């Protein structure tokens, strides 16, 4: 068992005949792409927080219901106001009283 492990280790270590510089350049490319992915996910989180805060400006909508509405696909206040009552009631945390308040805004 140990001999198999050592033979695999040897093949891995001595298989690579690529110059060190090329492998370093490839590593840099990988880290750069990872950085751009992190930046994109941060901007999405910031946008979602901002949109959730905007949804809380609607009467009767708190942070929990705003987050539930956002996750259900209602990204703007206009989308919430224009939505059908059945679609709003399908969102967890949204009740009939909130729907009535929102429909008064139409």
Residue pairs with C-beta under 8 A, 6 or more apart in sequence:
16 23
48 70
51 70
51 75
51 76
52 63
52 66
52 67
52 70
53 66
54 76
54 77
55 61
55 66
55 69
55 70
55 74
55 76
55 77
55 80
56 62
56 63
56 66
57 77
58 66
58 77
58 80
58 81
58 102
58 105
59 101
59 102
59 105
60 97
60 98
60 101
60 102
61 69
61 80
61 98
61 102
64 93
65 91
65 93
65 94
65 98
68 91
68 92
68 93
68 94
69 80
69 88
69 91
69 94
72 90
72 91
73 79
74 80
74 83
74 88
74 91
80 88
80 102
81 102
81 105
81 106
85 99
85 103
88 94
88 98
88 99
88 102
89 95
89 96
89 99
